[in-house]
């Protein structure tokens, strides 16, 4: 859960397309677990 919050914070701080894609993939991986 902590990593998820940090990921969102990093996304807001650095809206880099690569970071956004990575965060999206990460959240999908968490959901499918």
TORPA-4810 file (N, C-alpha, C, O; in nm, 3 decimals):
<nodes>
NODE_1_0.083_-0.120_0.000_0.000_0.000_0.000_0.087_0.126_0.000_0.056_0.224_-0.068_X
NODE_2_0.195_0.122_0.075_0.283_0.239_0.084_0.343_0.272_-0.052_0.351_0.388_-0.091_X
NODE_3_0.385_0.168_-0.126_0.442_0.189_-0.258_0.340_0.252_-0.353_0.376_0.333_-0.438_X
NODE_4_0.215_0.214_-0.337_0.109_0.268_-0.422_0.096_0.419_-0.399_0.086_0.496_-0.495_X
NODE_5_0.097_0.460_-0.272_0.085_0.603_-0.238_0.206_0.678_-0.291_0.193_0.787_-0.347_X
NODE_6_0.324_0.621_-0.274_0.446_0.684_-0.324_0.442_0.696_-0.475_0.488_0.795_-0.531_X
NODE_7_0.388_0.595_-0.541_0.377_0.597_-0.687_0.288_0.710_-0.734_0.320_0.779_-0.831_X
NODE_8_0.177_0.730_-0.665_0.085_0.839_-0.701_0.152_0.973_-0.678_0.140_1.063_-0.760_X
NODE_9_0.224_0.986_-0.565_0.292_1.112_-0.534_0.398_1.141_-0.641_0.412_1.254_-0.687_X
NODE_10_0.472_1.037_-0.681_0.573_1.055_-0.783_0.511_1.091_-0.917_0.568_1.170_-0.994_X
NODE_11_0.395_1.035_-0.945_0.324_1.063_-1.069_0.283_1.210_-1.074_0.296_1.275_-1.178_X
NODE_12_0.234_1.261_-0.962_0.191_1.401_-0.957_0.312_1.494_-0.969_0.304_1.600_-1.031_X
NODE_13_0.424_1.453_-0.908_0.543_1.535_-0.910_0.611_1.532_-1.047_0.671_1.631_-1.088_X
NODE_14_0.603_1.418_-1.116_0.674_1.401_-1.244_0.583_1.331_-1.345_0.592_1.210_-1.362_X
NODE_15_0.495_1.406_-1.412_0.401_1.345_-1.507_0.469_1.306_-1.639_0.428_1.349_-1.747_X
NODE_16_0.574_1.223_-1.628_0.646_1.173_-1.745_0.566_1.058_-1.805_0.524_0.968_-1.732_X
NODE_17_0.545_1.057_-1.936_0.467_0.949_-1.998_0.516_0.810_-1.960_0.436_0.719_-1.939_X
NODE_18_0.648_0.793_-1.950_0.703_0.663_-1.913_0.665_0.628_-1.770_0.633_0.513_-1.739_X
NODE_19_0.668_0.728_-1.683_0.633_0.705_-1.542_0.485_0.672_-1.531_0.446_0.584_-1.454_X
NODE_20_0.403_0.742_-1.608_0.259_0.718_-1.607_0.230_0.575_-1.652_0.150_0.504_-1.591_X
NODE_21_0.297_0.532_-1.761_0.277_0.396_-1.811_0.319_0.294_-1.706_0.249_0.195_-1.683_X
NODE_22_0.433_0.319_-1.643_0.484_0.227_-1.541_0.386_0.218_-1.424_0.357_0.108_-1.377_X
NODE_23_0.337_0.331_-1.378_0.243_0.333_-1.265_0.115_0.259_-1.302_0.058_0.187_-1.220_X
NODE_24_0.070_0.279_-1.427_-0.053_0.213_-1.471_-0.032_0.061_-1.472_-0.119_-0.014_-1.427_X
NODE_25_0.081_0.017_-1.522_0.111_-0.127_-1.525_0.119_-0.183_-1.383_0.073_-0.293_-1.356_X
NODE_26_0.179_-0.105_-1.294_0.194_-0.148_-1.156_0.058_-0.166_-1.089_0.034_-0.266_-1.021_X
NODE_27_-0.030_-0.068_-1.109_-0.163_-0.077_-1.047_-0.242_-0.194_-1.105_-0.319_-0.258_-1.033_X
NODE_28_-0.222_-0.223_-1.234_-0.291_-0.337_-1.294_-0.238_-0.467_-1.233_-0.315_-0.558_-1.206_X
NODE_29_-0.107_-0.474_-1.212_-0.046_-0.593_-1.153_-0.099_-0.615_-1.011_-0.125_-0.728_-0.970_X
NODE_30_-0.115_-0.505_-0.936_-0.167_-0.515_-0.799_-0.312_-0.565_-0.801_-0.353_-0.642_-0.715_X
NODE_31_-0.388_-0.518_-0.900_-0.529_-0.555_-0.907_-0.546_-0.703_-0.942_-0.635_-0.769_-0.890_X
NODE_32_-0.460_-0.755_-1.029_-0.475_-0.894_-1.075_-0.424_-0.994_-0.971_-0.455_-1.113_-0.979_X
NODE_33_-0.345_-0.949_-0.873_-0.290_-1.038_-0.771_-0.401_-1.101_-0.688_-0.373_-1.179_-0.597_X
</nodes>
